[in-house]
């Protein structure tokens, strides 16, 4: 087996590479339409997806996509906008308006190619009714800190938007829409990816209102009035969505399998625990630590050397004054639970290169991490209590920094028992 840290980083890099739009977009490009090809999109991978379309499309095309600041890619025929994520800003509103303008007034002979990836929910911003951008931002920020699951957050977002929950596809009617999606959500449900701008909404406004109340979110009067007015986004049976095809072209499971292949080549047996694991990051970490200890003590479910691999999207309910980050919180909680047991190593990182709101993908756990931290005067338990995984791993120089990867298939975790 190669050096543990080198192996873990190679596995993470393989997981990211498997979801590169340059790999997964070209095989899914449609035949040329009789009319115009309009390319639109939103998400952290959308600019790279647009670049892949331009590189592999021989005919005329035009379009507009919006991605996160710093995640752009060079395009000549498709206009790339950058906006704020995870909290929307005016640039996102302006980009969304340009996208809706691009798909308005089309015919049945035209084709809309929608490039959708994780992060698109915050980037596609068209507040519904009389809701203001500031009100929508405040609710979004509160949801991010509430511990709500991604599916719950997106349910609310759909009902506060004119473009999510099928709104984009409805705006393009009567033109057909092919939506190519890179999934960053547990279960790979198209309606959850970026809040499903090309997928009809099955939930009702009452559900969105109940979720806001469940998580104790302060509800502005305009949002309450809109939800109580019971004006839902387009439903699955809406005629305007009848010419829409939604196709998931990259997903967490494919990335986990790519990482598993790297482990096998290094002589380490991989065990994929699941691609849709959710829950509080620190709780998920405790479960992974328990599984690692079962391998160490009893050789189950298989003897070492092995590596436990998982994906999905956990949550962090921020209670302290730390900077959050679900992957660094997982790593810190895992290190505390293991306390250096039998040489276990681990990595956790977001495949888009951004953990929470930080330009850090994640972190590495080494067997001597806690001993080194305590010797340097850092208290791991105090950092965990404050939800300050980013501060802890920054101090310990154990961060995983990739920069924007221009893709996004959710979190990657690997626990290595040499």
C-alpha positions in Angstrom: 0.0 0.0 0.0 1.2 3.5 -0.8 1.5 6.3 1.8 -2.0 6.6 3.4 -2.3 10.4 2.8 -1.3 10.0 -0.8 -3.8 7.2 -1.3 -6.7 9.1 0.3 -5.9 12.2 -1.8 -5.7 10.1 -5.0 -9.1 8.6 -4.2 -10.7 12.1 -3.7 -9.1 13.3 -6.9 -10.5 10.3 -8.8 -14.0 11.0 -7.4 -13.8 14.5 -8.7 -12.4 13.6 -12.1 -15.2 11.1 -12.7 -17.7 13.9 -12.6 -15.7 16.3 -14.9 -18.3 17.8 -17.4 -15.7 17.3 -20.2 -16.2 13.6 -19.6 -19.9 13.3 -18.9 -21.5 16.0 -21.1 -20.3 15.0 -24.7 -21.9 11.5 -24.7 -25.3 13.1 -23.8 -25.5 15.9 -26.4 -28.7 15.7 -28.5 -29.1 15.8 -32.3 -29.2 19.2 -33.8 -32.7 20.7 -33.8 -34.4 22.2 -36.9 -34.4 25.6 -35.3 -32.1 27.2 -32.8 -30.1 25.6 -30.0 -30.4 27.7 -26.8 -28.1 26.7 -24.0 -28.9 27.8 -20.5 -27.8 26.6 -17.1 -27.0 27.2 -13.5 -24.8 25.6 -10.9 -21.2 25.3 -9.8 -20.5 23.1 -12.8 -22.5 25.0 -15.3 -19.7 27.0 -16.9 -17.6 23.9 -17.4 -20.6 22.1 -18.8 -21.1 25.0 -21.2 -17.5 24.8 -22.2 -17.9 21.1 -22.9 -20.9 21.8 -25.1 -19.1 24.5 -27.1 -16.1 22.2 -27.5 -18.1 19.2 -28.9 -21.0 21.0 -30.8 -20.3 21.7 -34.4 -23.4 23.7 -35.3 -24.6 27.2 -34.2 -25.6 27.8 -30.7 -26.2 30.6 -28.2 -27.1 30.9 -24.6 -26.6 32.1 -21.0 -25.5 30.3 -17.8 -24.8 31.4 -14.3 -22.2 29.9 -11.9 -20.6 30.8 -8.6 -18.0 33.5 -8.4 -14.6 32.1 -9.4 -16.1 29.1 -11.1 -16.3 30.5 -14.7 -14.8 28.8 -17.7 -13.9 30.3 -21.1 -16.7 30.3 -23.7 -17.2 32.1 -26.9 -20.8 31.7 -27.8 -22.4 31.1 -24.4 -22.4 34.1 -22.0 -21.1 33.2 -18.5 -22.5 35.1 -15.5 -21.1 34.7 -12.0 -23.1 35.3 -8.9 -23.2 34.6 -5.2 -23.6 31.2 -3.6 -24.9 30.0 -1.2 -26.7 33.3 -0.5 -28.3 34.9 -3.6 -27.3 38.4 -4.7 -28.4 40.9 -7.4 -26.0 39.4 -9.9 -27.9 36.2 -9.7 -31.2 38.0 -10.2 -29.8 39.7 -13.3 -28.4 36.5 -14.7 -31.7 34.7 -14.1 -33.5 37.4 -16.0 -31.1 37.0 -18.9 -31.7 33.2 -18.9 -35.5 33.7 -18.9 -35.2 36.2 -21.7 -33.1 33.7 -23.7 -35.9 31.0 -23.6 -38.8 33.3 -24.2 -40.5 33.4 -27.6 -39.1 30.1 -28.9 -40.9 27.6 -31.2 -41.4 23.9 -31.4 -38.5 23.7 -33.8 -36.0 25.1 -31.3 -34.3 23.2 -28.5 -33.4 24.4 -25.0 -30.4 22.5 -23.6 -30.4 23.1 -19.8 -27.1 22.5 -17.9 -28.0 22.0 -14.2 -25.7 21.2 -11.3 -25.5 21.7 -7.6 -25.5 25.3 -6.4 -28.0 26.2 -9.1 -30.7 26.8 -6.5 -29.0 29.9 -5.0 -27.8 31.1 -8.4 -31.1 30.9 -10.2 -32.9 33.8 -8.4 -36.3 35.1 -9.4 -38.3 35.9 -6.3 -42.0 35.1 -6.6 -44.8 37.6 -6.1 -43.9 40.6 -4.0 -41.0 38.8 -2.2 -37.8 40.9 -2.2 -34.3 39.6 -2.7 -33.3 40.7 0.8 -36.2 38.7 2.3 -35.4 35.7 0.2 -31.7 35.9 1.3 -32.6 36.1 4.9 -34.7 33.0 4.7 -32.0 31.2 2.8 -29.4 32.1 5.4 -31.6 31.0 8.2 -32.3 27.6 6.5 -28.6 27.0 5.9 -27.9 27.4 9.7 -31.1 25.5 10.8 -29.9 21.9 10.2 -32.6 21.4 7.5 -31.9 18.7 5.0 -31.1 19.8 1.4 -34.5 18.4 0.1 -36.4 20.4 2.7 -34.5 23.6 1.9 -35.2 23.1 -1.8 -38.9 22.5 -1.2 -39.1 26.0 0.4 -37.0 27.5 -2.4 -39.3 26.2 -5.1 -42.2 28.0 -3.6 -40.5 31.3 -3.3 -39.3 31.4 -6.9 -40.6 31.9 -10.4 -37.9 29.8 -12.0 -37.3 26.8 -9.7 -39.7 23.8 -9.5 -40.3 23.7 -13.3 -40.4 27.4 -13.8 -37.6 27.4 -16.3 -39.1 24.7 -18.5 -42.5 26.4 -18.4 -40.9 29.6 -19.6 -39.4 27.8 -22.6 -42.8 26.4 -23.8 -43.5 25.4 -26.6 -39.8 24.6 -27.2 -38.6 21.1 -26.1 -36.1 21.1 -23.2 -33.3 18.6 -22.6 -31.9 19.0 -19.1 -28.5 17.5 -18.4 -27.9 17.2 -14.7 -24.9 16.6 -12.4 -26.4 15.4 -9.2 -25.2 16.6 -5.8 -28.1 15.3 -3.8 -28.9 12.0 -2.0 -31.0 9.8 -4.3 -30.2 11.8 -7.4 -33.8 13.0 -7.7 -34.0 15.5 -10.6 -36.5 17.6 -8.8 -34.1 18.2 -5.9 -31.0 19.0 -8.0 -30.8 22.9 -8.0 -34.4 22.8 -6.8 -35.5 21.3 -10.2 -35.9 24.3 -12.6 -37.1 21.9 -15.3 -39.0 19.5 -13.0 -42.6 19.9 -11.9 -43.2 20.5 -8.2 -45.2 17.9 -6.3 -45.3 19.7 -2.9 -47.8 22.4 -2.0 -47.3 25.9 -0.5 -48.6 24.6 2.9 -45.7 22.2 3.1 -43.1 25.0 2.5 -44.8 27.1 5.2 -44.8 24.2 7.6 -41.1 23.6 7.1 -40.3 27.2 7.8 -42.3 27.0 11.0 -40.7 23.7 12.0 -37.2 25.1 11.9 -38.2 28.3 13.6 -37.4 30.6 10.7 -38.6 34.2 10.9 -41.1 34.5 8.1 -41.4 37.9 6.4 -45.0 39.1 5.8 -44.6 38.9 2.0 -43.4 35.3 2.1 -46.2 34.3 4.4 -48.8 36.0 2.2 -47.4 34.3 -0.9 -47.4 30.9 0.6 -50.9 31.3 2.2 -52.1 32.5 -1.2 -51.5 29.0 -2.5 -49.9 29.8 -5.8 -47.7 26.8 -6.5 -45.0 26.4 -9.2 -45.9 24.2 -12.3 -46.9 20.6 -11.3 -45.6 17.4 -12.9 -48.7 17.2 -15.2 -48.5 20.8 -16.4 -48.7 20.8 -20.3 -45.7 23.3 -20.4 -43.5 20.5 -19.0 -44.7 17.8 -21.4 -41.8 18.3 -23.8 -39.1 18.2 -21.2 -36.6 15.4 -20.6 -34.4 15.4 -17.4 -31.3 13.3 -17.6 -28.8 12.7 -14.7 -25.4 12.4 -16.4 -23.1 12.3 -13.3 -23.8 11.2 -9.7 -22.1 10.5 -6.4 -22.2 6.7 -6.9 -20.1 6.9 -10.0 -17.5 9.0 -8.2 -17.4 6.6 -5.2 -16.8 3.7 -7.6 -13.9 5.6 -9.2 -12.3 6.1 -5.8 -12.9 2.4 -5.0 -10.9 1.4 -8.1 -8.0 3.5 -6.9 -8.0 1.8 -3.5 -8.1 -1.7 -5.2 -5.1 -0.8 -7.3 -3.2 0.1 -4.1 -4.1 -3.3 -2.5 -6.7 -1.9 -0.2 -10.2 -3.4 -0.2 -12.9 -0.7 -0.6 -16.3 -0.9 1.1 -18.9 1.6 -0.3 -21.3 2.3 2.6 -23.7 4.4 0.6 -23.9 7.4 -1.8 -26.8 9.1 0.0 -25.9 9.3 3.7 -27.5 12.2 5.5 -27.7 13.5 9.1 -25.7 15.7 11.4 -22.1 15.5 10.4 -20.9 14.7 13.9 -23.4 11.9 14.2 -22.4 10.4 10.8 -18.8 10.6 12.0 -19.5 8.6 15.1 -21.1 5.8 13.0 -18.1 5.7 10.7 -15.7 5.6 13.7 -17.7 2.7 15.1 -17.4 0.8 11.8 -13.7 1.4 11.8 -13.4 0.1 15.3 -15.3 -3.0 14.3 -12.8 -3.7 11.6 -9.9 -3.2 14.0 -11.3 -5.3 16.8 -13.1 -8.1 15.0 -12.1 -7.9 11.3 -15.7 -7.2 10.3 -17.3 -6.6 7.8 -13.8 -7.5 6.4 -10.2 -7.4 7.7 -7.8 -4.6 7.1 -6.3 -3.1 5.0 -9.6 -1.7 3.9 -11.2 1.7 3.4 -14.8 2.7 4.2 -16.2 5.0 1.5 -19.4 7.1 1.6 -21.1 10.0 -0.1 -24.2 12.1 0.4 -24.8 15.4 2.1 -24.7 15.8 5.8 -25.7 18.9 7.8 -24.3 21.1 10.5 -26.6 22.9 12.9 -24.4 25.8 13.8 -24.7 26.5 17.5 -21.3 28.0 18.3 -19.3 30.9 16.8 -17.4 28.7 14.4 -17.4 28.7 10.6 -19.3 25.4 10.2 -18.5 23.2 7.2 -20.0 19.7 7.1 -16.8 17.9 5.9 -14.4 19.5 8.4 -17.0 18.9 11.2 -17.1 15.2 10.1 -13.4 15.0 10.2 -13.1 16.6 13.6 -15.8 14.5 15.1 -14.3 11.4 13.6 -10.9 12.2 15.1 -12.4 12.8 18.5 -14.3 9.5 18.4 -11.2 7.5 17.2 -8.6 9.4 19.3 -5.8 8.0 17.3 -7.0 4.4 17.3 -4.8 1.9 15.6 -3.4 4.2 12.9 -6.7 5.1 11.2 -6.6 7.8 8.5 -9.5 9.7 6.9 -10.4 12.3 4.4 -13.7 14.2 3.8 -14.2 16.9 1.2 -16.8 18.5 -1.0 -16.2 17.6 -4.6 -16.9 21.2 -5.7 -13.9 22.3 -3.6 -16.0 24.3 -1.2 -17.1 23.1 2.3 -19.9 25.3 3.4 -19.0 28.9 2.6 -15.3 28.4 2.8 -12.9 28.0 -0.1 -11.7 24.8 1.4 -12.7 21.3 0.2 -12.3 19.5 3.5 -9.6 18.0 5.7 -7.4 15.0 6.4 -7.4 13.1 9.7 -4.1 11.5 10.7 -3.5 9.1 13.6 -1.5 11.7 15.6 -3.8 14.6 14.8 -5.3 15.1 18.3 -1.9 14.5 20.1 -0.3 17.2 17.9 -3.3 19.6 18.5 -3.2 19.2 22.2 0.6 19.7 22.2 0.1 22.9 20.3 -2.5 24.2 22.7 -5.6 23.5 20.6 -8.7 21.8 22.2 -10.4 19.5 19.7 -13.5 19.2 21.9 -13.9 23.0 22.3 -13.5 23.4 18.5 -16.2 20.8 17.9 -18.5 22.4 20.4 -18.1 25.8 18.6 -18.6 24.2 15.1 -15.2 25.4 14.2 -13.7 22.6 12.1 -12.3 25.1 9.6 -10.4 27.0 12.3 -9.1 23.7 13.8 -7.8 22.2 10.6 -6.4 25.5 9.4 -4.4 25.7 12.6 -3.2 22.1 12.2 -2.3 22.6 8.5 -4.5 19.6 7.6 -6.9 21.2 5.1 -7.7 19.8 1.7 -7.5 22.7 -0.8 -8.3 22.2 -4.4 -9.7 25.5 -5.7 -12.9 25.4 -7.8 -13.2 21.9 -9.3 -15.9 23.1 -11.8 -18.1 20.1 -10.9 -20.2 19.0 -7.9 -21.3 15.5 -6.9 -21.6 16.2 -3.2 -19.4 15.1 -0.4 -16.8 12.3 -0.4 -15.6 10.5 2.7 -13.0 7.8 3.1 -11.9 6.1 6.4 -8.7 4.1 5.8 -7.8 1.3 8.2 -4.2 0.2 7.2 
